[in-house]
Amino acid sequence: MPRSVNAVASRAKRKKVLKQAKGYFGRRKNVWTVAKNAVEKALSYQYRDRRVRKREFRKLWIQRINAGARQYGMSYSVFMGKLHDKGIDINRKVLADLAMNEPEAFKAVVDQLK
């Protein structure tokens, strides 16, 4: 009895990967083995970088808060320490937004800490 091959599923799997490789350069977009490797690598980067993005944004917020706090003669660590001592619960994202876009509101927060 001849071996049965599920060509429909194999083709569908390949089409799916080649569709994901659309826009890649050279053989990465149309040769199955090359495209498969490129897509696997891209998906692993995608998974990793969803976590890295969170770290990058936190770093950015800290830099912005530090710059805003230093305008009023305070370092980031002193600023955050005083925030926690006073029991003011504002997260870094909001603080960074205040420091960048609402300097008066950020100054009001600093004045409460002094």
C-alpha positions as CSV (number, residue, x, y, z in Angstrom):
1,M,0.0,0.0,0.0
2,P,1.5,3.4,-1.0
3,R,2.4,5.9,1.7
4,S,-0.2,8.7,2.2
5,V,1.1,12.2,2.2
6,N,-0.9,15.2,3.4
7,A,0.1,17.6,0.7
8,V,-2.7,20.0,1.5
9,A,-1.5,20.6,5.1
10,S,2.2,20.8,4.0
11,R,1.4,23.4,1.4
12,A,-0.7,25.4,3.8
13,K,2.1,25.4,6.4
14,R,4.6,26.6,3.8
15,K,2.2,29.3,2.4
16,K,1.7,30.6,5.9
17,V,5.4,30.9,6.5
18,L,6.0,32.5,3.1
19,K,3.2,35.0,3.8
20,Q,4.9,35.9,7.1
21,A,8.2,36.4,5.2
22,K,6.6,39.0,2.8
23,G,8.8,42.1,2.5
24,Y,12.0,40.3,3.4
25,F,15.0,40.8,1.1
26,G,16.3,38.3,-1.5
27,R,15.7,34.6,-1.0
28,R,14.4,35.2,2.5
29,K,11.0,36.0,1.0
30,N,10.5,33.2,-1.5
31,V,12.7,30.1,-0.7
32,W,11.1,27.9,1.8
33,T,14.1,26.8,3.9
34,V,15.6,30.3,4.0
35,A,12.2,31.9,4.7
36,K,11.4,29.4,7.5
37,N,14.7,30.2,9.3
38,A,14.2,34.0,8.9
39,V,10.6,33.8,10.2
40,E,11.6,31.7,13.2
41,K,14.4,34.2,14.0
42,A,12.0,37.1,13.6
43,L,9.4,35.6,15.8
44,S,11.9,34.9,18.6
45,Y,13.1,38.6,18.3
46,Q,9.5,39.7,18.5
47,Y,8.8,37.7,21.6
48,R,12.0,39.0,23.3
49,D,11.5,42.6,22.3
50,R,8.0,42.7,23.7
51,R,9.7,42.4,27.1
52,V,12.7,44.7,26.2
53,R,10.2,47.5,25.2
54,K,8.9,47.6,28.8
55,R,12.5,48.0,30.1
56,E,13.3,50.7,27.5
57,F,10.2,52.8,28.4
58,R,11.0,52.5,32.1
59,K,14.5,53.8,31.4
60,L,13.1,56.7,29.3
61,W,10.6,57.7,32.1
62,I,13.4,57.7,34.7
63,Q,15.6,59.9,32.5
64,R,12.7,62.4,32.0
65,I,11.8,62.4,35.7
66,N,15.5,62.9,36.6
67,A,15.8,65.9,34.2
68,G,12.6,67.4,35.6
69,A,13.7,66.9,39.2
70,R,17.1,68.4,38.6
71,Q,15.5,71.7,37.4
72,Y,14.4,72.1,41.0
73,G,17.6,71.0,42.7
74,M,16.8,67.4,43.4
75,S,18.2,64.1,42.0
76,Y,15.9,61.3,40.8
77,S,16.7,59.1,43.8
78,V,15.9,61.8,46.3
79,F,12.8,62.8,44.4
80,M,11.4,59.2,44.3
81,G,12.4,58.6,48.0
82,K,10.5,61.7,49.1
83,L,7.5,60.7,47.0
84,H,7.3,57.3,48.8
85,D,7.9,58.9,52.2
86,K,5.0,61.3,51.6
87,G,2.8,58.5,50.3
88,I,2.2,60.0,46.9
89,D,1.4,57.2,44.6
90,I,2.1,58.4,41.0
91,N,3.7,56.0,38.6
92,R,6.8,56.8,36.6
93,K,4.9,57.0,33.3
94,V,2.6,59.7,34.6
95,L,5.5,61.6,36.3
96,A,7.5,61.6,33.1
97,D,4.5,62.9,31.2
98,L,4.1,65.7,33.7
99,A,7.7,66.6,33.6
100,M,7.7,66.8,29.8
101,N,4.3,68.2,29.0
102,E,2.9,69.8,32.2
103,P,5.9,71.6,33.9
104,E,3.5,73.5,36.3
105,A,1.9,70.3,37.5
106,F,5.3,68.7,38.0
107,K,6.5,71.8,39.9
108,A,3.4,71.4,42.1
109,V,4.5,67.8,42.9
110,V,8.0,69.0,43.7
111,D,6.7,71.8,46.0
112,Q,4.7,69.2,48.0
113,L,7.9,67.3,48.6
114,K,9.9,70.3,49.8
